[in-house]
Amino acid sequence: MSTVNSNFGNEALSAAMMKKASEAQGQIAMALLSGAAQTASQTSHMNTPAAPVPQVTNTASTGGNIDTYA
């Protein structure tokens, strides 16, 4: 076997392995993004208030008229 054929074989094997590794990394990245998107979607639903927030008014309340010095 000549050196040229040997180098070509090694290069072809290296390229094929790099392609498979790149595809695997792409699949892992897509799975990670999909999981992050699902988590973000679930979290946004959890952050919605269950009941309306009471409104603050500036009027004096009845509790402000209690005589604590009697």
Legacy VTK file of the C-alpha trace (Angstrom):
# vtk DataFile Version 3.0
C-alpha trace
ASCII
DATASET POLYDATA
POINTS 70 float
0.000 0.000 0.000
1.416 3.350 -0.952
1.730 6.350 1.318
-0.764 8.332 -0.779
-3.472 5.698 -0.397
-2.773 5.368 3.314
-3.012 9.127 3.880
-6.233 9.312 1.857
-7.725 6.484 3.922
-6.794 8.181 7.175
-8.200 11.501 5.981
-11.460 9.869 4.869
-11.811 8.055 8.202
-11.036 11.253 10.101
-13.606 13.222 8.090
-16.273 10.569 8.626
-15.626 10.492 12.379
-15.709 14.292 12.587
-19.028 14.349 10.712
-20.574 11.811 13.090
-19.279 13.727 16.110
-20.625 16.995 14.716
-24.050 15.444 14.055
-24.132 14.004 17.575
-23.259 17.383 19.057
-25.992 18.985 16.969
-28.552 16.487 18.246
-27.457 17.087 21.833
-27.678 20.858 21.337
-31.180 20.566 19.868
-32.315 18.374 22.778
-30.863 20.896 25.229
-32.622 23.812 23.527
-35.887 21.897 23.408
-35.667 21.105 27.126
-34.838 24.731 27.946
-37.795 25.962 25.899
-40.156 23.559 27.672
-38.829 24.623 31.076
-39.227 28.304 30.200
-42.778 27.668 29.024
-43.670 25.842 32.238
-42.011 28.495 34.396
-43.910 31.326 32.719
-47.186 29.559 33.532
-46.105 29.129 37.153
-45.357 32.845 37.581
-48.874 34.027 36.753
-50.714 35.183 39.884
-53.440 32.842 41.099
-55.594 35.635 42.541
-55.843 39.325 41.692
-53.525 41.582 43.644
-55.411 43.899 46.042
-55.245 47.579 45.184
-53.686 49.978 47.687
-55.729 53.095 48.486
-54.638 56.264 50.227
-57.744 56.558 52.415
-57.353 56.195 56.163
-58.285 52.774 57.446
-60.344 52.087 60.554
-57.319 50.589 62.276
-55.540 53.939 62.183
-58.064 55.433 64.658
-57.345 53.075 67.563
-56.445 54.874 70.811
-53.473 53.008 72.225
-53.021 55.394 75.219
-56.352 54.745 76.977
LINES 1 71
70 0 1 2 3 4 5 6 7 8 9 10 11 12 13 14 15 16 17 18 19 20 21 22 23 24 25 26 27 28 29 30 31 32 33 34 35 36 37 38 39 40 41 42 43 44 45 46 47 48 49 50 51 52 53 54 55 56 57 58 59 60 61 62 63 64 65 66 67 68 69
